[in-house]
Amino acid sequence: MNRIFGSSASKKPRPTLQDAISSTDTRMASIEVKVKKLDGELARYKEQMARLRNGPGKLTTAPPLPLVHTPQNAIQERALRTLRQKRMYEAQLAQLTQQTFNMESAALATENLRNTMATVDAMQQANKELRKQYGKIDVDKIENIHYDMEDLLEQANEIQETLGRSYAVPDEIDEAELQAELDALELDIEEEGPSYLNDLNKVPDFVDEPPVELSETPEQKEAVKTTA
């Protein structure tokens, strides 16, 4: 049966909106070429009429005389025909321009609607995923974990405070008394001077008698000269 009557698969696909816009643009380009060609012809006719304006072929319009066909009249007729044709093409071009604008507006609206639908589908899918994930979470369990963490942190702070306590230290210390004692120590140091300067000429405690200076003997002097 398909061989006789054919099948629906053999049908040509329907033109899309973009295809229609492309076809209209092609027609507009063809008409624009024709309009430019007619503009060239009108410019040539204008130049010819300017040359014949003061020549012997000028049209005589006196009422008593019949209308005489001159070269200038023929040029005017061709120019008028060309001008009518140009106006017709310009009208078609304006219509096609408006059609293209309408189709582009429809295509833009269609694209926006397609994007909107895609966004809505994505939001619905995300909503399903969120509901699925949040359905696995127990809010009460999270609150209990939070409370347990607070208790553990409080216990840790108590342990740190306990370990940081000082032993055998008076609870109340007079700061003025400490400052006075510090000032007295500084005064004693200034009066005595540095201790390491006083100890230079002091004999150590383990020496019973002071050291005796010995003079050099002649044998030692001779040994020094020989060595030199």
PyMOL commands that place a pseudoatom at each C-alpha (Angstrom):
pseudoatom trace, name=CA, resn=MET, resi=1, chain=A, elem=C, hetatm=0, pos=[0.000, 0.000, 0.000]
pseudoatom trace, name=CA, resn=ASN, resi=2, chain=A, elem=C, hetatm=0, pos=[2.821, 2.385, 0.792]
pseudoatom trace, name=CA, resn=ARG, resi=3, chain=A, elem=C, hetatm=0, pos=[4.279, 1.750, -2.650]
pseudoatom trace, name=CA, resn=ILE, resi=4, chain=A, elem=C, hetatm=0, pos=[1.017, 2.718, -4.316]
pseudoatom trace, name=CA, resn=PHE, resi=5, chain=A, elem=C, hetatm=0, pos=[-0.223, 5.622, -2.219]
pseudoatom trace, name=CA, resn=GLY, resi=6, chain=A, elem=C, hetatm=0, pos=[3.015, 6.621, -0.610]
pseudoatom trace, name=CA, resn=SER, resi=7, chain=A, elem=C, hetatm=0, pos=[3.669, 7.138, 3.066]
pseudoatom trace, name=CA, resn=SER, resi=8, chain=A, elem=C, hetatm=0, pos=[3.542, 10.147, 5.333]
pseudoatom trace, name=CA, resn=ALA, resi=9, chain=A, elem=C, hetatm=0, pos=[7.303, 9.931, 5.800]
pseudoatom trace, name=CA, resn=SER, resi=10, chain=A, elem=C, hetatm=0, pos=[7.831, 11.083, 2.206]
pseudoatom trace, name=CA, resn=LYS, resi=11, chain=A, elem=C, hetatm=0, pos=[6.155, 14.426, 2.863]
pseudoatom trace, name=CA, resn=LYS, resi=12, chain=A, elem=C, hetatm=0, pos=[8.384, 17.454, 3.045]
pseudoatom trace, name=CA, resn=PRO, resi=13, chain=A, elem=C, hetatm=0, pos=[8.756, 18.988, 6.484]
pseudoatom trace, name=CA, resn=ARG, resi=14, chain=A, elem=C, hetatm=0, pos=[6.848, 22.152, 7.096]
pseudoatom trace, name=CA, resn=PRO, resi=15, chain=A, elem=C, hetatm=0, pos=[8.917, 25.333, 6.895]
pseudoatom trace, name=CA, resn=THR, resi=16, chain=A, elem=C, hetatm=0, pos=[9.852, 26.812, 10.199]
pseudoatom trace, name=CA, resn=LEU, resi=17, chain=A, elem=C, hetatm=0, pos=[9.688, 30.439, 11.203]
pseudoatom trace, name=CA, resn=GLN, resi=18, chain=A, elem=C, hetatm=0, pos=[13.405, 30.859, 10.592]
pseudoatom trace, name=CA, resn=ASP, resi=19, chain=A, elem=C, hetatm=0, pos=[12.995, 29.415, 7.097]
pseudoatom trace, name=CA, resn=ALA, resi=20, chain=A, elem=C, hetatm=0, pos=[10.263, 31.942, 6.363]
pseudoatom trace, name=CA, resn=ILE, resi=21, chain=A, elem=C, hetatm=0, pos=[12.454, 34.794, 7.648]
pseudoatom trace, name=CA, resn=SER, resi=22, chain=A, elem=C, hetatm=0, pos=[15.374, 33.663, 5.483]
pseudoatom trace, name=CA, resn=SER, resi=23, chain=A, elem=C, hetatm=0, pos=[13.128, 33.412, 2.404]
pseudoatom trace, name=CA, resn=THR, resi=24, chain=A, elem=C, hetatm=0, pos=[11.732, 36.893, 3.025]
pseudoatom trace, name=CA, resn=ASP, resi=25, chain=A, elem=C, hetatm=0, pos=[15.219, 38.321, 3.465]
pseudoatom trace, name=CA, resn=THR, resi=26, chain=A, elem=C, hetatm=0, pos=[16.223, 36.815, 0.122]
pseudoatom trace, name=CA, resn=ARG, resi=27, chain=A, elem=C, hetatm=0, pos=[13.228, 38.411, -1.602]
pseudoatom trace, name=CA, resn=MET, resi=28, chain=A, elem=C, hetatm=0, pos=[14.013, 41.763, 0.012]
pseudoatom trace, name=CA, resn=ALA, resi=29, chain=A, elem=C, hetatm=0, pos=[17.592, 41.601, -1.218]
pseudoatom trace, name=CA, resn=SER, resi=30, chain=A, elem=C, hetatm=0, pos=[16.386, 40.884, -4.770]
pseudoatom trace, name=CA, resn=ILE, resi=31, chain=A, elem=C, hetatm=0, pos=[13.957, 43.809, -4.691]
pseudoatom trace, name=CA, resn=GLU, resi=32, chain=A, elem=C, hetatm=0, pos=[16.640, 46.149, -3.354]
pseudoatom trace, name=CA, resn=VAL, resi=33, chain=A, elem=C, hetatm=0, pos=[18.840, 45.232, -6.338]
pseudoatom trace, name=CA, resn=LYS, resi=34, chain=A, elem=C, hetatm=0, pos=[15.970, 46.082, -8.694]
pseudoatom trace, name=CA, resn=VAL, resi=35, chain=A, elem=C, hetatm=0, pos=[15.342, 49.398, -6.971]
pseudoatom trace, name=CA, resn=LYS, resi=36, chain=A, elem=C, hetatm=0, pos=[18.998, 50.365, -7.319]
pseudoatom trace, name=CA, resn=LYS, resi=37, chain=A, elem=C, hetatm=0, pos=[18.858, 49.475, -11.031]
pseudoatom trace, name=CA, resn=LEU, resi=38, chain=A, elem=C, hetatm=0, pos=[15.778, 51.663, -11.495]
pseudoatom trace, name=CA, resn=ASP, resi=39, chain=A, elem=C, hetatm=0, pos=[17.495, 54.516, -9.645]
pseudoatom trace, name=CA, resn=GLY, resi=40, chain=A, elem=C, hetatm=0, pos=[20.316, 54.308, -12.190]
pseudoatom trace, name=CA, resn=GLU, resi=41, chain=A, elem=C, hetatm=0, pos=[17.837, 54.461, -15.085]
pseudoatom trace, name=CA, resn=LEU, resi=42, chain=A, elem=C, hetatm=0, pos=[16.064, 57.462, -13.557]
pseudoatom trace, name=CA, resn=ALA, resi=43, chain=A, elem=C, hetatm=0, pos=[19.370, 59.263, -13.148]
pseudoatom trace, name=CA, resn=ARG, resi=44, chain=A, elem=C, hetatm=0, pos=[20.150, 58.625, -16.821]
pseudoatom trace, name=CA, resn=TYR, resi=45, chain=A, elem=C, hetatm=0, pos=[16.717, 59.901, -17.937]
pseudoatom trace, name=CA, resn=LYS, resi=46, chain=A, elem=C, hetatm=0, pos=[17.153, 62.986, -15.783]
pseudoatom trace, name=CA, resn=GLU, resi=47, chain=A, elem=C, hetatm=0, pos=[20.459, 63.735, -17.453]
pseudoatom trace, name=CA, resn=GLN, resi=48, chain=A, elem=C, hetatm=0, pos=[18.945, 63.269, -20.931]
pseudoatom trace, name=CA, resn=MET, resi=49, chain=A, elem=C, hetatm=0, pos=[16.012, 65.575, -20.150]
pseudoatom trace, name=CA, resn=ALA, resi=50, chain=A, elem=C, hetatm=0, pos=[18.394, 68.206, -18.852]
pseudoatom trace, name=CA, resn=ARG, resi=51, chain=A, elem=C, hetatm=0, pos=[20.280, 68.163, -22.168]
pseudoatom trace, name=CA, resn=LEU, resi=52, chain=A, elem=C, hetatm=0, pos=[17.052, 68.424, -24.240]
pseudoatom trace, name=CA, resn=ARG, resi=53, chain=A, elem=C, hetatm=0, pos=[15.402, 71.071, -22.068]
pseudoatom trace, name=CA, resn=ASN, resi=54, chain=A, elem=C, hetatm=0, pos=[16.606, 74.027, -24.160]
pseudoatom trace, name=CA, resn=GLY, resi=55, chain=A, elem=C, hetatm=0, pos=[17.063, 72.150, -27.443]
pseudoatom trace, name=CA, resn=PRO, resi=56, chain=A, elem=C, hetatm=0, pos=[14.824, 71.798, -30.508]
pseudoatom trace, name=CA, resn=GLY, resi=57, chain=A, elem=C, hetatm=0, pos=[13.062, 68.775, -29.080]
pseudoatom trace, name=CA, resn=LYS, resi=58, chain=A, elem=C, hetatm=0, pos=[11.374, 70.762, -26.293]
pseudoatom trace, name=CA, resn=LEU, resi=59, chain=A, elem=C, hetatm=0, pos=[7.671, 69.979, -25.830]
pseudoatom trace, name=CA, resn=THR, resi=60, chain=A, elem=C, hetatm=0, pos=[5.299, 72.669, -27.097]
pseudoatom trace, name=CA, resn=THR, resi=61, chain=A, elem=C, hetatm=0, pos=[2.274, 73.064, -24.847]
pseudoatom trace, name=CA, resn=ALA, resi=62, chain=A, elem=C, hetatm=0, pos=[0.373, 75.787, -26.645]
pseudoatom trace, name=CA, resn=PRO, resi=63, chain=A, elem=C, hetatm=0, pos=[-3.386, 74.971, -26.433]
pseudoatom trace, name=CA, resn=PRO, resi=64, chain=A, elem=C, hetatm=0, pos=[-4.266, 75.625, -30.102]
pseudoatom trace, name=CA, resn=LEU, resi=65, chain=A, elem=C, hetatm=0, pos=[-1.638, 73.247, -31.424]
pseudoatom trace, name=CA, resn=PRO, resi=66, chain=A, elem=C, hetatm=0, pos=[-1.930, 69.433, -31.120]
pseudoatom trace, name=CA, resn=LEU, resi=67, chain=A, elem=C, hetatm=0, pos=[0.431, 67.555, -28.836]
pseudoatom trace, name=CA, resn=VAL, resi=68, chain=A, elem=C, hetatm=0, pos=[3.613, 66.684, -30.672]
pseudoatom trace, name=CA, resn=HIS, resi=69, chain=A, elem=C, hetatm=0, pos=[5.678, 63.645, -29.665]
pseudoatom trace, name=CA, resn=THR, resi=70, chain=A, elem=C, hetatm=0, pos=[9.257, 64.786, -29.297]
pseudoatom trace, name=CA, resn=PRO, resi=71, chain=A, elem=C, hetatm=0, pos=[12.358, 62.950, -27.956]
pseudoatom trace, name=CA, resn=GLN, resi=72, chain=A, elem=C, hetatm=0, pos=[11.883, 64.745, -24.641]
pseudoatom trace, name=CA, resn=ASN, resi=73, chain=A, elem=C, hetatm=0, pos=[8.318, 63.431, -24.380]
pseudoatom trace, name=CA, resn=ALA, resi=74, chain=A, elem=C, hetatm=0, pos=[9.527, 59.861, -24.978]
pseudoatom trace, name=CA, resn=ILE, resi=75, chain=A, elem=C, hetatm=0, pos=[12.164, 60.213, -22.293]
pseudoatom trace, name=CA, resn=GLN, resi=76, chain=A, elem=C, hetatm=0, pos=[9.578, 61.584, -19.870]
pseudoatom trace, name=CA, resn=GLU, resi=77, chain=A, elem=C, hetatm=0, pos=[7.259, 58.632, -20.562]
pseudoatom trace, name=CA, resn=ARG, resi=78, chain=A, elem=C, hetatm=0, pos=[10.059, 56.121, -19.925]
pseudoatom trace, name=CA, resn=ALA, resi=79, chain=A, elem=C, hetatm=0, pos=[11.051, 57.999, -16.774]
pseudoatom trace, name=CA, resn=LEU, resi=80, chain=A, elem=C, hetatm=0, pos=[7.446, 57.952, -15.505]
pseudoatom trace, name=CA, resn=ARG, resi=81, chain=A, elem=C, hetatm=0, pos=[7.141, 54.233, -16.219]
pseudoatom trace, name=CA, resn=THR, resi=82, chain=A, elem=C, hetatm=0, pos=[10.418, 53.569, -14.428]
pseudoatom trace, name=CA, resn=LEU, resi=83, chain=A, elem=C, hetatm=0, pos=[9.289, 55.721, -11.503]
pseudoatom trace, name=CA, resn=ARG, resi=84, chain=A, elem=C, hetatm=0, pos=[5.987, 53.789, -11.197]
pseudoatom trace, name=CA, resn=GLN, resi=85, chain=A, elem=C, hetatm=0, pos=[7.883, 50.527, -11.209]
pseudoatom trace, name=CA, resn=LYS, resi=86, chain=A, elem=C, hetatm=0, pos=[10.230, 51.833, -8.534]
pseudoatom trace, name=CA, resn=ARG, resi=87, chain=A, elem=C, hetatm=0, pos=[7.313, 52.903, -6.333]
pseudoatom trace, name=CA, resn=MET, resi=88, chain=A, elem=C, hetatm=0, pos=[5.765, 49.435, -6.708]
pseudoatom trace, name=CA, resn=TYR, resi=89, chain=A, elem=C, hetatm=0, pos=[9.012, 47.752, -5.655]
pseudoatom trace, name=CA, resn=GLU, resi=90, chain=A, elem=C, hetatm=0, pos=[9.393, 50.152, -2.728]
pseudoatom trace, name=CA, resn=ALA, resi=91, chain=A, elem=C, hetatm=0, pos=[5.848, 49.299, -1.560]
pseudoatom trace, name=CA, resn=GLN, resi=92, chain=A, elem=C, hetatm=0, pos=[6.661, 45.566, -1.756]
pseudoatom trace, name=CA, resn=LEU, resi=93, chain=A, elem=C, hetatm=0, pos=[9.916, 46.162, 0.100]
pseudoatom trace, name=CA, resn=ALA, resi=94, chain=A, elem=C, hetatm=0, pos=[8.068, 47.989, 2.885]
pseudoatom trace, name=CA, resn=GLN, resi=95, chain=A, elem=C, hetatm=0, pos=[5.568, 45.123, 3.194]
pseudoatom trace, name=CA, resn=LEU, resi=96, chain=A, elem=C, hetatm=0, pos=[8.313, 42.501, 3.327]
pseudoatom trace, name=CA, resn=THR, resi=97, chain=A, elem=C, hetatm=0, pos=[10.206, 44.546, 5.909]
pseudoatom trace, name=CA, resn=GLN, resi=98, chain=A, elem=C, hetatm=0, pos=[7.111, 44.644, 8.113]
pseudoatom trace, name=CA, resn=GLN, resi=99, chain=A, elem=C, hetatm=0, pos=[6.560, 40.912, 7.631]
pseudoatom trace, name=CA, resn=THR, resi=100, chain=A, elem=C, hetatm=0, pos=[10.155, 40.196, 8.600]
pseudoatom trace, name=CA, resn=PHE, resi=101, chain=A, elem=C, hetatm=0, pos=[9.792, 42.345, 11.704]
pseudoatom trace, name=CA, resn=ASN, resi=102, chain=A, elem=C, hetatm=0, pos=[6.611, 40.502, 12.718]
pseudoatom trace, name=CA, resn=MET, resi=103, chain=A, elem=C, hetatm=0, pos=[8.181, 37.085, 12.165]
pseudoatom trace, name=CA, resn=GLU, resi=104, chain=A, elem=C, hetatm=0, pos=[11.324, 38.023, 14.091]
pseudoatom trace, name=CA, resn=SER, resi=105, chain=A, elem=C, hetatm=0, pos=[9.156, 39.279, 16.956]
pseudoatom trace, name=CA, resn=ALA, resi=106, chain=A, elem=C, hetatm=0, pos=[7.240, 35.991, 16.937]
pseudoatom trace, name=CA, resn=ALA, resi=107, chain=A, elem=C, hetatm=0, pos=[10.502, 34.025, 16.841]
pseudoatom trace, name=CA, resn=LEU, resi=108, chain=A, elem=C, hetatm=0, pos=[11.854, 36.016, 19.779]
pseudoatom trace, name=CA, resn=ALA, resi=109, chain=A, elem=C, hetatm=0, pos=[8.662, 35.445, 21.759]
pseudoatom trace, name=CA, resn=THR, resi=110, chain=A, elem=C, hetatm=0, pos=[8.823, 31.722, 20.945]
pseudoatom trace, name=CA, resn=GLU, resi=111, chain=A, elem=C, hetatm=0, pos=[12.444, 31.528, 22.058]
pseudoatom trace, name=CA, resn=ASN, resi=112, chain=A, elem=C, hetatm=0, pos=[11.646, 33.356, 25.295]
pseudoatom trace, name=CA, resn=LEU, resi=113, chain=A, elem=C, hetatm=0, pos=[8.752, 30.994, 25.951]
pseudoatom trace, name=CA, resn=ARG, resi=114, chain=A, elem=C, hetatm=0, pos=[10.991, 27.990, 25.279]
pseudoatom trace, name=CA, resn=ASN, resi=115, chain=A, elem=C, hetatm=0, pos=[13.597, 29.318, 27.700]
pseudoatom trace, name=CA, resn=THR, resi=116, chain=A, elem=C, hetatm=0, pos=[10.896, 29.996, 30.283]
pseudoatom trace, name=CA, resn=MET, resi=117, chain=A, elem=C, hetatm=0, pos=[9.581, 26.448, 30.007]
pseudoatom trace, name=CA, resn=ALA, resi=118, chain=A, elem=C, hetatm=0, pos=[13.107, 25.058, 30.355]
pseudoatom trace, name=CA, resn=THR, resi=119, chain=A, elem=C, hetatm=0, pos=[13.616, 27.193, 33.458]
pseudoatom trace, name=CA, resn=VAL, resi=120, chain=A, elem=C, hetatm=0, pos=[10.342, 26.015, 34.959]
pseudoatom trace, name=CA, resn=ASP, resi=121, chain=A, elem=C, hetatm=0, pos=[11.232, 22.371, 34.287]
pseudoatom trace, name=CA, resn=ALA, resi=122, chain=A, elem=C, hetatm=0, pos=[14.622, 22.836, 35.913]
pseudoatom trace, name=CA, resn=MET, resi=123, chain=A, elem=C, hetatm=0, pos=[13.041, 24.481, 38.962]
pseudoatom trace, name=CA, resn=GLN, resi=124, chain=A, elem=C, hetatm=0, pos=[10.519, 21.644, 39.298]
pseudoatom trace, name=CA, resn=GLN, resi=125, chain=A, elem=C, hetatm=0, pos=[13.290, 19.059, 39.102]
pseudoatom trace, name=CA, resn=ALA, resi=126, chain=A, elem=C, hetatm=0, pos=[15.332, 20.947, 41.693]
pseudoatom trace, name=CA, resn=ASN, resi=127, chain=A, elem=C, hetatm=0, pos=[12.269, 21.173, 43.945]
pseudoatom trace, name=CA, resn=LYS, resi=128, chain=A, elem=C, hetatm=0, pos=[11.811, 17.405, 43.753]
pseudoatom trace, name=CA, resn=GLU, resi=129, chain=A, elem=C, hetatm=0, pos=[15.466, 16.806, 44.589]
pseudoatom trace, name=CA, resn=LEU, resi=130, chain=A, elem=C, hetatm=0, pos=[15.337, 19.196, 47.552]
pseudoatom trace, name=CA, resn=ARG, resi=131, chain=A, elem=C, hetatm=0, pos=[12.204, 17.563, 48.924]
pseudoatom trace, name=CA, resn=LYS, resi=132, chain=A, elem=C, hetatm=0, pos=[13.834, 14.165, 48.517]
pseudoatom trace, name=CA, resn=GLN, resi=133, chain=A, elem=C, hetatm=0, pos=[17.015, 15.209, 50.304]
pseudoatom trace, name=CA, resn=TYR, resi=134, chain=A, elem=C, hetatm=0, pos=[15.381, 17.196, 53.093]
pseudoatom trace, name=CA, resn=GLY, resi=135, chain=A, elem=C, hetatm=0, pos=[12.965, 14.337, 53.692]
pseudoatom trace, name=CA, resn=LYS, resi=136, chain=A, elem=C, hetatm=0, pos=[15.924, 12.326, 54.972]
pseudoatom trace, name=CA, resn=ILE, resi=137, chain=A, elem=C, hetatm=0, pos=[16.866, 14.924, 57.589]
pseudoatom trace, name=CA, resn=ASP, resi=138, chain=A, elem=C, hetatm=0, pos=[15.432, 14.784, 61.113]
pseudoatom trace, name=CA, resn=VAL, resi=139, chain=A, elem=C, hetatm=0, pos=[15.250, 18.314, 62.542]
pseudoatom trace, name=CA, resn=ASP, resi=140, chain=A, elem=C, hetatm=0, pos=[14.816, 17.046, 66.119]
pseudoatom trace, name=CA, resn=LYS, resi=141, chain=A, elem=C, hetatm=0, pos=[17.934, 14.941, 65.788]
pseudoatom trace, name=CA, resn=ILE, resi=142, chain=A, elem=C, hetatm=0, pos=[19.906, 17.973, 64.586]
pseudoatom trace, name=CA, resn=GLU, resi=143, chain=A, elem=C, hetatm=0, pos=[18.674, 20.003, 67.578]
pseudoatom trace, name=CA, resn=ASN, resi=144, chain=A, elem=C, hetatm=0, pos=[19.758, 17.237, 69.957]
pseudoatom trace, name=CA, resn=ILE, resi=145, chain=A, elem=C, hetatm=0, pos=[23.209, 17.182, 68.371]
pseudoatom trace, name=CA, resn=HIS, resi=146, chain=A, elem=C, hetatm=0, pos=[23.403, 20.945, 68.792]
pseudoatom trace, name=CA, resn=TYR, resi=147, chain=A, elem=C, hetatm=0, pos=[22.507, 20.722, 72.483]
pseudoatom trace, name=CA, resn=ASP, resi=148, chain=A, elem=C, hetatm=0, pos=[25.056, 17.933, 72.995]
pseudoatom trace, name=CA, resn=MET, resi=149, chain=A, elem=C, hetatm=0, pos=[27.751, 20.078, 71.410]
pseudoatom trace, name=CA, resn=GLU, resi=150, chain=A, elem=C, hetatm=0, pos=[26.904, 22.969, 73.749]
pseudoatom trace, name=CA, resn=ASP, resi=151, chain=A, elem=C, hetatm=0, pos=[27.191, 20.676, 76.790]
pseudoatom trace, name=CA, resn=LEU, resi=152, chain=A, elem=C, hetatm=0, pos=[30.526, 19.296, 75.596]
pseudoatom trace, name=CA, resn=LEU, resi=153, chain=A, elem=C, hetatm=0, pos=[31.907, 22.783, 75.045]
pseudoatom trace, name=CA, resn=GLU, resi=154, chain=A, elem=C, hetatm=0, pos=[30.817, 23.864, 78.530]
pseudoatom trace, name=CA, resn=GLN, resi=155, chain=A, elem=C, hetatm=0, pos=[32.510, 20.804, 80.042]
pseudoatom trace, name=CA, resn=ALA, resi=156, chain=A, elem=C, hetatm=0, pos=[35.690, 21.557, 78.099]
pseudoatom trace, name=CA, resn=ASN, resi=157, chain=A, elem=C, hetatm=0, pos=[35.698, 25.135, 79.417]
pseudoatom trace, name=CA, resn=GLU, resi=158, chain=A, elem=C, hetatm=0, pos=[35.251, 23.892, 82.990]
pseudoatom trace, name=CA, resn=ILE, resi=159, chain=A, elem=C, hetatm=0, pos=[38.166, 21.486, 82.549]
pseudoatom trace, name=CA, resn=GLN, resi=160, chain=A, elem=C, hetatm=0, pos=[40.401, 24.254, 81.224]
pseudoatom trace, name=CA, resn=GLU, resi=161, chain=A, elem=C, hetatm=0, pos=[39.482, 26.527, 84.127]
pseudoatom trace, name=CA, resn=THR, resi=162, chain=A, elem=C, hetatm=0, pos=[40.229, 23.732, 86.601]
pseudoatom trace, name=CA, resn=LEU, resi=163, chain=A, elem=C, hetatm=0, pos=[43.616, 23.004, 85.077]
pseudoatom trace, name=CA, resn=GLY, resi=164, chain=A, elem=C, hetatm=0, pos=[44.502, 26.684, 85.028]
pseudoatom trace, name=CA, resn=ARG, resi=165, chain=A, elem=C, hetatm=0, pos=[44.036, 27.281, 88.758]
pseudoatom trace, name=CA, resn=SER, resi=166, chain=A, elem=C, hetatm=0, pos=[47.058, 28.446, 90.810]
pseudoatom trace, name=CA, resn=TYR, resi=167, chain=A, elem=C, hetatm=0, pos=[48.058, 26.755, 94.062]
pseudoatom trace, name=CA, resn=ALA, resi=168, chain=A, elem=C, hetatm=0, pos=[49.529, 28.286, 97.293]
pseudoatom trace, name=CA, resn=VAL, resi=169, chain=A, elem=C, hetatm=0, pos=[48.924, 31.809, 96.030]
pseudoatom trace, name=CA, resn=PRO, resi=170, chain=A, elem=C, hetatm=0, pos=[47.114, 34.290, 98.270]
pseudoatom trace, name=CA, resn=ASP, resi=171, chain=A, elem=C, hetatm=0, pos=[43.753, 35.285, 96.968]
pseudoatom trace, name=CA, resn=GLU, resi=172, chain=A, elem=C, hetatm=0, pos=[44.283, 38.930, 97.848]
pseudoatom trace, name=CA, resn=ILE, resi=173, chain=A, elem=C, hetatm=0, pos=[47.588, 40.622, 96.926]
pseudoatom trace, name=CA, resn=ASP, resi=174, chain=A, elem=C, hetatm=0, pos=[48.309, 44.249, 97.700]
pseudoatom trace, name=CA, resn=GLU, resi=175, chain=A, elem=C, hetatm=0, pos=[49.527, 45.752, 94.446]
pseudoatom trace, name=CA, resn=ALA, resi=176, chain=A, elem=C, hetatm=0, pos=[50.872, 48.866, 96.229]
pseudoatom trace, name=CA, resn=GLU, resi=177, chain=A, elem=C, hetatm=0, pos=[52.992, 46.722, 98.518]
pseudoatom trace, name=CA, resn=LEU, resi=178, chain=A, elem=C, hetatm=0, pos=[54.444, 44.829, 95.536]
pseudoatom trace, name=CA, resn=GLN, resi=179, chain=A, elem=C, hetatm=0, pos=[55.271, 48.087, 93.763]
pseudoatom trace, name=CA, resn=ALA, resi=180, chain=A, elem=C, hetatm=0, pos=[57.035, 49.461, 96.864]
pseudoatom trace, name=CA, resn=GLU, resi=181, chain=A, elem=C, hetatm=0, pos=[59.129, 46.332, 97.160]
pseudoatom trace, name=CA, resn=LEU, resi=182, chain=A, elem=C, hetatm=0, pos=[60.087, 46.546, 93.495]
pseudoatom trace, name=CA, resn=ASP, resi=183, chain=A, elem=C, hetatm=0, pos=[61.157, 50.192, 93.897]
pseudoatom trace, name=CA, resn=ALA, resi=184, chain=A, elem=C, hetatm=0, pos=[63.333, 49.233, 96.912]
pseudoatom trace, name=CA, resn=LEU, resi=185, chain=A, elem=C, hetatm=0, pos=[65.085, 46.536, 94.884]
pseudoatom trace, name=CA, resn=GLU, resi=186, chain=A, elem=C, hetatm=0, pos=[65.834, 48.973, 92.076]
pseudoatom trace, name=CA, resn=LEU, resi=187, chain=A, elem=C, hetatm=0, pos=[67.280, 51.474, 94.604]
pseudoatom trace, name=CA, resn=ASP, resi=188, chain=A, elem=C, hetatm=0, pos=[69.619, 48.830, 96.094]
pseudoatom trace, name=CA, resn=ILE, resi=189, chain=A, elem=C, hetatm=0, pos=[70.896, 47.903, 92.641]
pseudoatom trace, name=CA, resn=GLU, resi=190, chain=A, elem=C, hetatm=0, pos=[71.694, 51.528, 91.783]
pseudoatom trace, name=CA, resn=GLU, resi=191, chain=A, elem=C, hetatm=0, pos=[73.648, 52.041, 95.067]
pseudoatom trace, name=CA, resn=GLU, resi=192, chain=A, elem=C, hetatm=0, pos=[75.702, 48.839, 94.864]
pseudoatom trace, name=CA, resn=GLY, resi=193, chain=A, elem=C, hetatm=0, pos=[76.439, 48.962, 91.173]
pseudoatom trace, name=CA, resn=PRO, resi=194, chain=A, elem=C, hetatm=0, pos=[76.754, 45.934, 88.901]
pseudoatom trace, name=CA, resn=SER, resi=195, chain=A, elem=C, hetatm=0, pos=[77.946, 42.915, 90.841]
pseudoatom trace, name=CA, resn=TYR, resi=196, chain=A, elem=C, hetatm=0, pos=[80.271, 41.671, 88.110]
pseudoatom trace, name=CA, resn=LEU, resi=197, chain=A, elem=C, hetatm=0, pos=[82.452, 44.860, 88.481]
pseudoatom trace, name=CA, resn=ASN, resi=198, chain=A, elem=C, hetatm=0, pos=[82.896, 44.349, 92.218]
pseudoatom trace, name=CA, resn=ASP, resi=199, chain=A, elem=C, hetatm=0, pos=[84.011, 40.761, 91.806]
pseudoatom trace, name=CA, resn=LEU, resi=200, chain=A, elem=C, hetatm=0, pos=[86.963, 41.475, 89.473]
pseudoatom trace, name=CA, resn=ASN, resi=201, chain=A, elem=C, hetatm=0, pos=[89.568, 42.120, 92.260]
pseudoatom trace, name=CA, resn=LYS, resi=202, chain=A, elem=C, hetatm=0, pos=[88.018, 39.767, 94.774]
pseudoatom trace, name=CA, resn=VAL, resi=203, chain=A, elem=C, hetatm=0, pos=[90.020, 36.660, 95.715]
pseudoatom trace, name=CA, resn=PRO, resi=204, chain=A, elem=C, hetatm=0, pos=[88.079, 33.428, 95.372]
pseudoatom trace, name=CA, resn=ASP, resi=205, chain=A, elem=C, hetatm=0, pos=[86.989, 31.746, 98.586]
pseudoatom trace, name=CA, resn=PHE, resi=206, chain=A, elem=C, hetatm=0, pos=[88.958, 28.576, 97.887]
pseudoatom trace, name=CA, resn=VAL, resi=207, chain=A, elem=C, hetatm=0, pos=[92.372, 30.445, 97.830]
pseudoatom trace, name=CA, resn=ASP, resi=208, chain=A, elem=C, hetatm=0, pos=[93.969, 30.720, 101.314]
pseudoatom trace, name=CA, resn=GLU, resi=209, chain=A, elem=C, hetatm=0, pos=[96.766, 33.172, 100.476]
pseudoatom trace, name=CA, resn=PRO, resi=210, chain=A, elem=C, hetatm=0, pos=[96.997, 35.861, 97.828]
pseudoatom trace, name=CA, resn=PRO, resi=211, chain=A, elem=C, hetatm=0, pos=[99.151, 35.043, 94.783]
pseudoatom trace, name=CA, resn=VAL, resi=212, chain=A, elem=C, hetatm=0, pos=[102.874, 36.001, 94.961]
pseudoatom trace, name=CA, resn=GLU, resi=213, chain=A, elem=C, hetatm=0, pos=[104.432, 37.735, 92.005]
pseudoatom trace, name=CA, resn=LEU, resi=214, chain=A, elem=C, hetatm=0, pos=[107.767, 36.125, 91.002]
pseudoatom trace, name=CA, resn=SER, resi=215, chain=A, elem=C, hetatm=0, pos=[110.544, 38.003, 89.199]
pseudoatom trace, name=CA, resn=GLU, resi=216, chain=A, elem=C, hetatm=0, pos=[112.199, 36.463, 86.159]
pseudoatom trace, name=CA, resn=THR, resi=217, chain=A, elem=C, hetatm=0, pos=[115.558, 34.686, 86.677]
pseudoatom trace, name=CA, resn=PRO, resi=218, chain=A, elem=C, hetatm=0, pos=[118.578, 35.177, 84.354]
pseudoatom trace, name=CA, resn=GLU, resi=219, chain=A, elem=C, hetatm=0, pos=[118.084, 31.693, 82.928]
pseudoatom trace, name=CA, resn=GLN, resi=220, chain=A, elem=C, hetatm=0, pos=[114.531, 32.530, 81.893]
pseudoatom trace, name=CA, resn=LYS, resi=221, chain=A, elem=C, hetatm=0, pos=[115.624, 35.788, 80.251]
pseudoatom trace, name=CA, resn=GLU, resi=222, chain=A, elem=C, hetatm=0, pos=[118.349, 33.934, 78.329]
pseudoatom trace, name=CA, resn=ALA, resi=223, chain=A, elem=C, hetatm=0, pos=[115.807, 31.336, 77.163]
pseudoatom trace, name=CA, resn=VAL, resi=224, chain=A, elem=C, hetatm=0, pos=[113.513, 34.078, 75.930]
pseudoatom trace, name=CA, resn=LYS, resi=225, chain=A, elem=C, hetatm=0, pos=[116.340, 35.720, 73.932]
pseudoatom trace, name=CA, resn=THR, resi=226, chain=A, elem=C, hetatm=0, pos=[117.377, 32.374, 72.437]
pseudoatom trace, name=CA, resn=THR, resi=227, chain=A, elem=C, hetatm=0, pos=[113.825, 31.676, 71.385]
pseudoatom trace, name=CA, resn=ALA, resi=228, chain=A, elem=C, hetatm=0, pos=[113.486, 35.120, 69.766]
for i in range(1, 228): cmd.bond("trace and resi %d" % i, "trace and resi %d" % (i + 1))
show_as sticks, trace
zoom trace
